[in-house]
Amino acid sequence: MSMDAENRFMQLVEKQTIQNNVEFGKMMSSLGIRYKDRVYTFFHKEKVGFKLGVAFDIDVTKLVRGNI
């Protein structure tokens, strides 16, 4: 895991987990961020992925371009 990719993901974890109902967790073998028991962000093979469903409340996470 490159330190830059790992550090960026961990910064995102720190920013996201201060929100209510948001916690650090796993999605299968990947590190992830959960909201209400559903993983919406994960880190796998040096990449960050987002899995946002139609009903996902984006306002809770404050995810915006440039804030990640």
N, C-alpha and C positions, 0 to 999 in steps of 0.2 A: 504494500500500500504506500503510495507516495505521500510524503509528509504534507505536501501542499494540498492534495485532494482530501486527505484525512483531516487536516486542520480546518479546511473550509467546511467540511461536513459537520465537524464538532462545533464550529462557530454557529452554524445553523441550528444544531441541537440546542445549544445554550439559549439562543434567541427564541426558539419555539417553545421550549419547555417551561418558560415563565408564564405561559397562558394557561387558563383553567382547562382541565381535562386533557392536556397534552403531555405526553411522557415519552421517554426514550425506550425503545424496545427492539424486537427483532421481527423480521418477516422471513420465515424459513431460515436460511443461513446468513441473511444480510442484516446489517444494522438498520434500524428504522426509527421513525418518529410516528407515534400513534396519537390519534384523537378519538376519544370515546371507543377504545378498543379496536380501531381500524387504522392500519398503517397507511399513511398518505405520502410519506417520503422515505426513500430507502437508499442505501449506499451499497453498490455492488460492482466489483471489477473496476474500481477507480472512477465510477460515475455515480451521480446522484439522479435518481428517478423519482417522478411524482405520479401518484395514482389517485387522481381526483375524480370522484364519481359525480354524477349530475346533482345529487342531493348534498354534496359536500359544501359546508359553510365556510367559504374562503375568508370571510371577514374575521372569523375566530383566530385564524393563524396569522393574519396580517402579511400574507405572502404577496409581495409585489416585485416587479422587475427592479433590479438594483438593490433590493433589500436582502437578497439571498447570498 
